[in-house]
């Protein structure tokens, strides 16, 4: 008899919380959340996470709280431009951020480093795809040497996503799935799961949408059809280690965060293909 796969753990993304770093660990602990993804920080992104002594303190705090550091994001790359031409100042800044990301992840004990491709890093054509692959190939080689995985978070159609992975050509490379970003770009995330399931990272960003007045709807109140995407992951037998809540909770409403976490836990516990009863939480699952 085959073993029943463990349910994914629930996690938070600290850049979508009202607090960061050690304070985010405390928040996760209070909400009984066993995992966190962190952002490296940078200009307009908050303090650098790898400041003197900070990673050591953060790792110690997380260990004492029983909150596992799961991943490290380089969101500042969206402001620099991952596709910057070789030899430019921005290309040098990209390399420096990637080096810091990998160093910080190793020190923190986070197994996954992920690189977003939005805004100035958007992959908006063949040239941008090839340049992104070139940069990520070098970073993935470093990640593999350190025992880490490197993932790209983007809104490429399945064929282009597979091409990116083929160009990066590293066993340490993954695609990071977000349940809503593809829908916002006019794509179906289930198509990416079907085409590239074996290449997906084992951590999945879960959010609903669209944004309204700077606030994402609670899980199930938007048009993201999150359950269908999670069902697709199960159908393709994609091993998902963590579902990371990425709804926007920077406003600091603890009741709203608690409601979203309750909904996410319900999603992990429901039988595949069955809608979730959200009785007792704010809002209802759309009919």
C-alpha positions as CSV (number, residue, x, y, z in Angstrom):
1,X,0.0,0.0,0.0
2,X,1.4,3.4,-1.0
3,X,2.0,5.9,1.7
4,X,-0.5,8.8,2.0
5,X,1.4,12.0,1.3
6,X,1.6,14.5,4.1
7,X,-0.6,17.5,4.0
8,X,1.4,20.7,3.0
9,X,2.4,22.9,5.9
10,X,0.9,26.4,6.1
11,X,3.3,29.3,5.8
12,X,3.4,33.1,5.6
13,X,5.3,35.5,3.4
14,X,6.8,38.2,5.6
15,X,6.7,40.9,2.9
16,X,2.9,40.6,2.9
17,X,2.7,41.1,6.7
18,X,2.7,44.4,8.7
19,X,6.0,43.3,10.3
20,X,9.2,41.7,9.0
21,X,12.0,39.5,10.2
22,X,12.0,38.5,13.8
23,X,8.7,40.2,14.4
24,X,7.2,38.2,11.6
25,X,8.4,35.0,13.3
26,X,6.6,36.1,16.5
27,X,3.4,36.8,14.4
28,X,3.6,33.4,12.8
29,X,4.1,31.7,16.2
30,X,1.0,33.5,17.6
31,X,-1.1,32.3,14.7
32,X,0.3,28.7,14.9
33,X,2.0,28.9,11.5
34,X,5.0,26.6,11.2
35,X,6.8,28.2,8.3
36,X,7.9,31.5,6.8
37,X,9.3,32.9,3.6
38,X,11.4,36.0,4.0
39,X,12.3,38.9,1.7
40,X,16.0,40.0,1.4
41,X,14.9,43.7,1.6
42,X,16.6,46.6,0.0
43,X,15.6,50.1,-1.2
44,X,11.9,50.6,-0.9
45,X,11.7,47.0,0.4
46,X,12.7,47.5,4.0
47,X,16.0,46.9,5.8
48,X,18.4,44.4,4.3
49,X,17.8,41.0,6.0
50,X,21.6,40.2,5.9
51,X,22.7,43.2,8.0
52,X,25.4,42.5,10.6
53,X,24.3,39.8,13.0
54,X,20.7,39.8,11.8
55,X,20.6,36.4,10.1
56,X,22.1,34.7,13.2
57,X,19.5,36.3,15.4
58,X,16.7,35.6,13.0
59,X,17.7,31.9,12.7
60,X,17.9,31.6,16.5
61,X,14.5,33.2,17.0
62,X,12.9,31.0,14.3
63,X,14.4,27.9,15.9
64,X,13.1,28.8,19.3
65,X,9.6,29.5,18.0
66,X,9.5,26.3,15.9
67,X,8.9,28.4,12.7
68,X,10.9,27.0,9.8
69,X,12.6,29.5,7.3
70,X,11.4,28.0,4.1
71,X,12.5,30.4,1.4
72,X,14.1,33.7,0.6
73,X,12.9,36.1,-2.0
74,X,14.8,38.8,-3.9
75,X,11.9,41.2,-4.5
76,X,14.2,44.1,-5.0
77,X,15.2,42.6,-8.3
78,X,11.8,43.8,-9.6
79,X,13.1,47.3,-9.1
80,X,16.6,46.7,-10.7
81,X,15.8,44.6,-13.7
82,X,16.9,41.0,-14.0
83,X,17.1,41.4,-17.8
84,X,19.7,44.2,-17.7
85,X,22.3,43.8,-20.4
86,X,25.6,42.3,-19.5
87,X,28.2,45.0,-18.7
88,X,25.7,47.5,-17.3
89,X,25.6,48.8,-13.8
90,X,22.2,47.2,-13.2
91,X,23.6,43.8,-14.3
92,X,26.3,44.1,-11.7
93,X,23.7,45.0,-9.1
94,X,21.6,42.0,-10.1
95,X,24.6,39.7,-9.6
96,X,25.3,41.3,-6.2
97,X,21.8,40.7,-5.0
98,X,21.8,37.1,-6.2
99,X,25.1,36.5,-4.3
100,X,23.6,38.0,-1.2
101,X,20.4,35.9,-1.6
102,X,22.3,32.7,-1.8
103,X,24.6,33.6,1.1
104,X,21.7,34.6,3.3
105,X,19.6,31.5,2.5
106,X,22.5,29.3,3.4
107,X,23.1,31.1,6.7
108,X,19.4,31.1,7.5
109,X,18.9,27.5,6.6
110,X,16.2,28.2,4.0
111,X,16.3,25.6,1.2
112,X,14.7,27.7,-1.5
113,X,15.8,31.0,-3.1
114,X,13.4,32.6,-5.6
115,X,13.7,35.3,-8.1
116,X,10.6,37.3,-9.3
117,X,10.2,38.5,-12.9
118,X,7.8,41.4,-12.6
119,X,8.0,45.1,-13.5
120,X,11.6,45.9,-14.5
121,X,12.4,42.2,-14.5
122,X,9.4,41.2,-16.6
123,X,10.0,38.6,-19.3
124,X,8.2,40.3,-22.1
125,X,9.8,38.7,-25.2
126,X,12.5,36.3,-26.5
127,X,15.4,38.6,-25.7
128,X,14.2,39.0,-22.1
129,X,13.7,35.3,-21.7
130,X,17.1,34.4,-23.0
131,X,18.8,37.1,-20.8
132,X,16.8,35.9,-17.7
133,X,17.9,32.3,-18.4
134,X,21.5,33.4,-18.8
135,X,21.4,35.1,-15.4
136,X,19.5,32.3,-13.7
137,X,21.8,29.6,-15.2
138,X,24.8,31.2,-13.4
139,X,22.8,31.6,-10.1
140,X,21.5,28.0,-10.3
141,X,25.0,26.7,-10.6
142,X,25.9,28.5,-7.4
143,X,22.7,27.3,-5.7
144,X,23.4,23.7,-6.6
145,X,26.9,23.9,-5.2
146,X,25.4,25.1,-1.9
147,X,22.7,22.5,-1.8
148,X,19.9,25.0,-2.5
149,X,17.2,25.3,-5.0
150,X,16.7,28.4,-7.2
151,X,13.2,29.2,-8.5
152,X,11.8,31.7,-10.9
153,X,8.4,33.3,-10.2
154,X,6.9,34.7,-13.4
155,X,3.7,34.8,-15.5
156,X,5.0,32.9,-18.6
157,X,2.7,30.7,-20.6
158,X,3.5,27.0,-20.1
159,X,5.5,26.7,-23.3
160,X,7.6,29.7,-22.5
161,X,8.1,28.5,-18.9
162,X,9.4,25.2,-20.2
163,X,11.7,27.0,-22.6
164,X,13.1,29.0,-19.7
165,X,13.8,25.9,-17.7
166,X,15.4,24.3,-20.7
167,X,17.7,27.3,-21.2
168,X,18.6,27.5,-17.5
169,X,19.5,23.8,-17.7
170,X,20.1,23.0,-14.1
171,X,18.8,20.3,-11.7
172,X,18.7,23.0,-9.0
173,X,16.2,25.1,-11.0
174,X,12.4,25.2,-10.3
175,X,9.4,27.3,-11.3
176,X,7.5,28.8,-8.4
177,X,3.7,28.5,-8.8
178,X,1.4,31.3,-7.7
179,X,-2.3,30.5,-7.7
180,X,-3.3,34.0,-8.9
181,X,-0.5,35.7,-10.8
182,X,-1.2,33.6,-14.0
183,X,-4.9,34.4,-13.8
184,X,-4.1,38.1,-13.5
185,X,-2.0,37.7,-16.7
186,X,-4.9,35.9,-18.5
187,X,-3.5,32.4,-18.1
188,X,-4.8,29.3,-16.3
189,X,-2.4,28.1,-13.6
190,X,-3.7,24.6,-14.1
191,X,-2.2,24.6,-17.5
192,X,1.2,25.3,-16.1
193,X,0.7,22.6,-13.5
194,X,-0.1,20.1,-16.3
195,X,2.8,21.1,-18.5
196,X,5.5,21.7,-15.9
197,X,4.5,19.8,-12.8
198,X,7.8,18.1,-12.4
199,X,9.6,21.4,-12.5
200,X,7.5,23.2,-9.9
201,X,9.0,24.2,-6.5
202,X,7.5,22.3,-3.6
203,X,6.3,25.7,-2.1
204,X,3.3,27.3,-3.7
205,X,2.1,30.9,-3.2
206,X,-1.6,31.1,-2.5
207,X,-3.6,34.2,-3.0
208,X,-6.9,35.4,-4.4
209,X,-7.8,38.4,-6.4
210,X,-8.2,40.8,-7.9
211,X,-6.9,43.5,-5.7
212,X,-9.4,46.1,-4.7
213,X,-8.6,49.4,-2.9
214,X,-5.1,48.0,-2.2
215,X,-6.5,44.9,-0.5
216,X,-6.7,41.3,-1.8
217,X,-10.0,39.5,-1.1
218,X,-10.0,36.7,1.5
219,X,-9.2,33.3,0.0
220,X,-12.4,32.1,-1.7
221,X,-14.0,35.5,-2.1
222,X,-12.2,36.4,-5.3
223,X,-12.1,34.8,-8.8
224,X,-8.9,32.8,-8.3
225,X,-10.6,29.3,-8.1
226,X,-7.8,28.3,-5.8
227,X,-9.2,24.9,-5.0
228,X,-9.1,23.9,-8.7
229,X,-5.4,24.8,-8.9
230,X,-4.6,22.7,-5.7
231,X,-6.6,19.9,-7.2
232,X,-4.5,20.1,-10.4
233,X,-1.3,19.8,-8.2
234,X,-2.7,16.7,-6.6
235,X,-3.8,15.2,-9.9
236,X,-0.3,15.6,-11.2
237,X,1.2,14.3,-8.0
238,X,3.3,17.4,-7.5
239,X,4.8,17.1,-4.0
240,X,3.9,20.3,-2.3
241,X,5.7,20.9,1.0
242,X,4.2,24.3,1.8
243,X,1.3,26.5,0.9
244,X,2.4,30.1,1.5
245,X,-0.4,32.6,2.1
246,X,0.5,35.7,0.0
247,X,-2.7,37.7,0.4
248,X,-1.9,41.2,1.4
249,X,-2.1,41.6,5.2
250,X,0.2,44.6,5.5
251,X,-2.8,46.5,7.0
252,X,-2.3,44.6,10.2
253,X,-5.9,43.3,10.9
254,X,-5.3,40.2,13.0
255,X,-8.9,39.0,12.5
256,X,-8.5,39.1,8.7
257,X,-5.2,37.2,8.9
258,X,-6.8,34.6,11.2
259,X,-9.7,34.2,8.8
260,X,-7.4,33.7,5.8
261,X,-5.3,31.2,7.6
262,X,-8.5,29.3,8.6
263,X,-9.5,29.2,5.0
264,X,-6.1,28.0,3.9
265,X,-6.1,25.2,6.5
266,X,-9.6,24.2,5.3
267,X,-8.3,24.0,1.7
268,X,-5.5,21.6,2.8
269,X,-7.9,19.3,4.6
270,X,-10.8,19.1,2.2
271,X,-11.3,16.1,-0.1
272,X,-10.1,16.8,-3.6
273,X,-12.7,18.3,-5.9
274,X,-15.0,19.4,-3.0
275,X,-15.7,23.0,-2.2
276,X,-14.8,24.1,1.3
277,X,-17.4,25.2,3.8
278,X,-16.2,28.5,5.3
279,X,-18.8,28.8,8.0
280,X,-17.4,30.8,10.9
281,X,-15.1,32.9,8.8
282,X,-15.7,36.3,7.2
283,X,-17.2,35.9,3.7
284,X,-18.3,32.7,1.9
285,X,-17.1,30.5,-0.8
286,X,-18.5,31.8,-4.1
287,X,-21.3,29.7,-5.5
